[in-house]
């Protein structure tokens, strides 16, 4: 189940936050790839913590456009 509406996501991606949302998605994908591919030098806790930070930042941006104040 999606937490944010398609309209909020569309507005956020097409706003001044769009580039940052793309950066977040790319970094998240790279970190997830590191977790799923075995790599003995990878500290999973650090990666998981960073993923949580990225999700929180993404959700914060999307919340701006989901709330009544962020609607255009």
DRENPA-3360 file (N, C-alpha, C; in nm, 2 decimals, always signed):
BEGIN
1 = XXXXXXXX = +0.08/-0.12/+0.00/+0.00/+0.00/+0.00/+0.09/+0.12/+0.00 ~ +0.06/+0.22/-0.09/+0.14/+0.34/-0.10/+0.09/+0.44/+0.01 ~ +0.19/+0.50/+0.06/+0.17/+0.60/+0.17/+0.13/+0.74/+0.10 ~ +0.18/+0.76/-0.02/+0.15/+0.89/-0.08/+0.08/+0.88/-0.21 ~ +0.00/+0.98/-0.24/-0.08/+0.98/-0.36/+0.01/+1.00/-0.48 ~ -0.04/+0.95/-0.60/+0.03/+0.97/-0.72/+0.04/+1.11/-0.75 ~ -0.06/+1.19/-0.72/-0.05/+1.34/-0.74/+0.06/+1.40/-0.66 ~ +0.07/+1.36/-0.54/+0.18/+1.42/-0.45/+0.32/+1.38/-0.51;
9 = XXXXXXXX = +0.33/+1.26/-0.55/+0.46/+1.21/-0.60/+0.49/+1.29/-0.73 ~ +0.39/+1.30/-0.82/+0.41/+1.38/-0.94/+0.45/+1.52/-0.92 ~ +0.38/+1.59/-0.83/+0.41/+1.73/-0.79/+0.55/+1.74/-0.74 ~ +0.59/+1.65/-0.65/+0.73/+1.65/-0.59/+0.84/+1.63/-0.69 ~ +0.82/+1.53/-0.78/+0.92/+1.50/-0.88/+0.93/+1.62/-0.98 ~ +0.83/+1.69/-1.00/+0.83/+1.80/-1.09/+0.85/+1.94/-1.03 ~ +0.90/+1.93/-0.90/+0.93/+2.06/-0.83/+1.08/+2.08/-0.82 ~ +1.12/+2.17/-0.74/+1.26/+2.20/-0.71/+1.32/+2.08/-0.63;
17 = XXXXXXXX = +1.24/+1.99/-0.58/+1.29/+1.87/-0.51/+1.32/+1.75/-0.60 ~ +1.28/+1.76/-0.73/+1.29/+1.65/-0.82/+1.43/+1.59/-0.83 ~ +1.53/+1.67/-0.85/+1.66/+1.62/-0.86/+1.71/+1.55/-0.73 ~ +1.67/+1.60/-0.62/+1.71/+1.53/-0.49/+1.64/+1.40/-0.48 ~ +1.51/+1.39/-0.52/+1.44/+1.26/-0.52/+1.50/+1.16/-0.61 ~ +1.55/+1.20/-0.72/+1.62/+1.11/-0.81/+1.75/+1.06/-0.74 ~ +1.83/+1.15/-0.68/+1.95/+1.12/-0.61/+1.92/+1.02/-0.50 ~ +1.82/+1.04/-0.43/+1.78/+0.95/-0.32/+1.75/+0.81/-0.37;
25 = XXXXXXXX = +1.67/+0.81/-0.48/+1.64/+0.68/-0.54/+1.76/+0.60/-0.59 ~ +1.85/+0.67/-0.65/+1.98/+0.61/-0.70/+2.06/+0.56/-0.59 ~ +2.08/+0.64/-0.49/+2.16/+0.59/-0.37/+2.10/+0.48/-0.30 ~ +1.97/+0.48/-0.29/+1.89/+0.37/-0.22/+1.91/+0.24/-0.30 ~ +1.90/+0.25/-0.43/+1.92/+0.13/-0.52/+2.06/+0.07/-0.51 ~ +2.16/+0.16/-0.51/+2.30/+0.11/-0.49/+2.32/+0.05/-0.36 ~ +2.27/+0.11/-0.25/+2.28/+0.05/-0.12/+2.21/-0.09/-0.11 ~ +2.09/-0.09/-0.17/+2.02/-0.22/-0.16/+2.09/-0.33/-0.24;
33 = XXXXXXXX = +2.15/-0.29/-0.35/+2.23/-0.38/-0.43/+2.35/-0.44/-0.35 ~ +2.42/-0.35/-0.27/+2.53/-0.39/-0.18/+2.48/-0.49/-0.08 ~ +2.36/-0.47/-0.03/+2.31/-0.56/+0.07/+2.27/-0.70/+0.01 ~ +2.22/-0.70/-0.11/+2.18/-0.83/-0.16/+2.29/-0.91/-0.23 ~ +2.40/-0.85/-0.27/+2.51/-0.92/-0.32/+2.61/-0.94/-0.21 ~ +2.66/-1.06/-0.20/+2.75/-1.09/-0.09/+2.88/-1.01/-0.11 ~ +2.92/-0.94/+0.00/+3.04/-0.86/+0.00/+3.10/-0.87/+0.14 ~ +3.21/-0.94/+0.17/+3.25/-0.95/+0.30/+3.29/-0.82/+0.37;
41 = XXXXXXXX = +3.32/-0.72/+0.30/+3.36/-0.59/+0.35/+3.25/-0.50/+0.39 ~ +3.13/-0.54/+0.36/+3.01/-0.45/+0.38/+2.96/-0.46/+0.52 ~ +2.94/-0.34/+0.58/+2.88/-0.34/+0.71/+2.73/-0.31/+0.69 ~ +2.65/-0.42/+0.71/+2.51/-0.41/+0.68/+2.43/-0.31/+0.77 ~ +2.47/-0.30/+0.89/+2.41/-0.20/+0.98/+2.42/-0.06/+0.94 ~ +2.54/-0.02/+0.89/+2.56/+0.11/+0.84/+2.48/+0.14/+0.71 ~ +2.47/+0.04/+0.62/+2.40/+0.05/+0.50/+2.25/+0.06/+0.53 ~ +2.20/-0.02/+0.62/+2.06/-0.02/+0.66/+2.02/+0.12/+0.73;
49 = XXXXXXXX = +2.11/+0.17/+0.81/+2.09/+0.30/+0.87/+2.08/+0.41/+0.77 ~ +2.16/+0.41/+0.67/+2.16/+0.51/+0.56/+2.03/+0.49/+0.48 ~ +1.99/+0.37/+0.45/+1.86/+0.35/+0.38/+1.75/+0.41/+0.46 ~ +1.75/+0.40/+0.59/+1.64/+0.45/+0.67/+1.64/+0.61/+0.66 ~ +1.76/+0.67/+0.67/+1.78/+0.81/+0.65/+1.72/+0.86/+0.52 ~ +1.76/+0.79/+0.41/+1.71/+0.83/+0.28/+1.56/+0.82/+0.27 ~ +1.50/+0.71/+0.33/+1.35/+0.70/+0.32/+1.29/+0.81/+0.40 ~ +1.35/+0.85/+0.51/+1.29/+0.96/+0.59/+1.30/+1.09/+0.52;
57 = XXXXXXXX = +1.41/+1.11/+0.45/+1.42/+1.24/+0.37/+1.32/+1.24/+0.26 ~ +1.31/+1.13/+0.19/+1.21/+1.11/+0.08/+1.07/+1.14/+0.13 ~ +1.04/+1.07/+0.24/+0.90/+1.09/+0.29/+0.87/+1.23/+0.33 ~ +0.97/+1.30/+0.39/+0.96/+1.44/+0.43/+0.93/+1.53/+0.31 ~ +1.00/+1.50/+0.20/+0.97/+1.58/+0.08/+0.83/+1.55/+0.03 ~ +0.80/+1.42/+0.02/+0.66/+1.39/-0.04/+0.55/+1.44/+0.05 ~ +0.57/+1.44/+0.18/+0.47/+1.49/+0.27/+0.44/+1.64/+0.25 ~ +0.54/+1.71/+0.20/+0.51/+1.85/+0.17/+0.40/+1.87/+0.06;
65 = XXXXXXXX = +0.40/+1.77/-0.03/+0.31/+1.78/-0.14/+0.18/+1.70/-0.11 ~ +0.18/+1.61/-0.01/+0.06/+1.54/+0.03/-0.03/+1.62/+0.12 ~ +0.03/+1.71/+0.20/-0.04/+1.79/+0.29/-0.12/+1.90/+0.21 ~ -0.22/+1.96/+0.27/-0.30/+2.06/+0.21/-0.22/+2.18/+0.17 ~ -0.12/+2.22/+0.26/-0.03/+2.34/+0.24/+0.05/+2.32/+0.11 ~ +0.09/+2.20/+0.08/+0.18/+2.18/-0.03/+0.11/+2.16/-0.17 ~ -0.02/+2.16/-0.16/-0.10/+2.14/-0.29/-0.10/+2.27/-0.37 ~ -0.08/+2.25/-0.50/-0.08/+2.36/-0.59/-0.21/+2.38/-0.66;
% end
